[in-house]
Amino acid sequence: MSSGLTDLLKTGFSMFMKVSRPHPSDHPLLILFVVGGVTVSEAKMIKDLVTSLKPGTQVIVLSTRLLKPLNIPELLFATDRLHPDLGF
């Protein structure tokens, strides 16, 4: 009975004490999913930025499609934004 009470008291006091809990940024793997597409240069920029800010972190960049630089103006100025005519 006393150990149960002691555990209960420790749990109650831990709310007032600084207890380190794991945070998603502590993990050595970063998975980034980009909706709408990403260019190769953007993926490299993300990889280089994460490597410089947090060495030892592995980066996986996923996307709905791989864009060419010439696709970007067409996507920006498409009249029907839900169904742009990219020609693929």
C-alpha positions as CSV (number, residue, x, y, z in Angstrom):
1,M,0.0,0.0,0.0
2,S,2.8,2.4,0.9
3,S,4.6,1.9,-2.5
4,G,1.4,2.7,-4.3
5,L,1.0,5.9,-2.3
6,T,4.7,6.8,-2.9
7,D,4.3,6.3,-6.6
8,L,1.2,8.4,-6.6
9,L,3.0,11.2,-4.7
10,K,6.0,11.0,-7.1
11,T,3.6,11.3,-10.1
12,G,1.9,14.3,-8.6
13,F,5.1,16.1,-7.8
14,S,6.6,15.5,-11.3
15,M,4.0,17.9,-12.7
16,F,5.8,20.7,-10.7
17,M,9.3,19.6,-11.4
18,K,11.1,19.9,-14.7
19,V,11.0,16.4,-16.2
20,S,12.7,15.9,-19.6
21,R,10.4,14.2,-22.0
22,P,11.4,13.1,-25.5
23,H,10.7,15.6,-28.3
24,P,10.3,14.9,-32.0
25,S,13.3,17.0,-32.8
26,D,15.5,14.6,-30.7
27,H,15.1,11.8,-33.2
28,P,17.9,11.4,-35.8
29,L,15.4,11.0,-38.7
30,L,13.4,13.8,-40.3
31,I,10.6,12.8,-42.8
32,L,9.3,15.7,-44.8
33,F,6.3,15.3,-47.1
34,V,5.5,18.1,-49.6
35,V,2.1,18.2,-51.1
36,G,1.9,19.5,-54.6
37,G,5.5,18.8,-55.7
38,V,9.1,19.6,-55.0
39,T,12.0,20.4,-57.3
40,V,15.4,18.6,-57.1
41,S,17.0,21.9,-56.0
42,E,14.5,22.4,-53.2
43,A,15.1,18.9,-51.9
44,K,18.8,19.5,-51.9
45,M,18.4,22.8,-50.2
46,I,16.3,21.1,-47.4
47,K,19.0,18.4,-47.1
48,D,21.8,21.0,-46.9
49,L,20.0,23.2,-44.4
50,V,19.1,20.3,-42.0
51,T,22.7,19.0,-42.3
52,S,24.2,22.4,-41.4
53,L,21.7,23.0,-38.5
54,K,21.6,19.6,-37.0
55,P,24.5,17.3,-38.0
56,G,23.8,13.6,-37.9
57,T,20.2,13.9,-38.8
58,Q,19.0,11.8,-41.8
59,V,16.5,13.6,-44.1
60,I,13.9,11.9,-46.3
61,V,12.0,14.2,-48.6
62,L,8.8,12.8,-50.1
63,S,6.4,14.5,-52.4
64,T,3.3,14.0,-54.5
65,R,5.4,14.6,-57.6
66,L,8.8,15.7,-58.8
67,L,8.6,19.0,-60.5
68,K,10.8,20.5,-63.2
69,P,11.7,24.2,-62.9
70,L,9.6,25.0,-66.0
71,N,6.4,23.5,-64.3
72,I,6.4,26.2,-61.5
73,P,5.3,29.2,-63.5
74,E,2.6,27.0,-65.1
75,L,1.4,25.9,-61.7
76,L,1.4,29.5,-60.4
77,F,-0.6,31.0,-63.2
78,A,-3.0,28.0,-63.9
79,T,-6.6,29.2,-64.2
80,D,-7.9,25.9,-62.8
81,R,-5.7,25.3,-59.8
82,L,-7.2,21.9,-58.9
83,H,-6.4,20.5,-62.4
84,P,-3.5,22.3,-64.0
85,D,-2.5,21.1,-67.4
86,L,1.1,20.0,-66.9
87,G,1.2,17.7,-69.9
88,F,2.3,14.5,-68.2
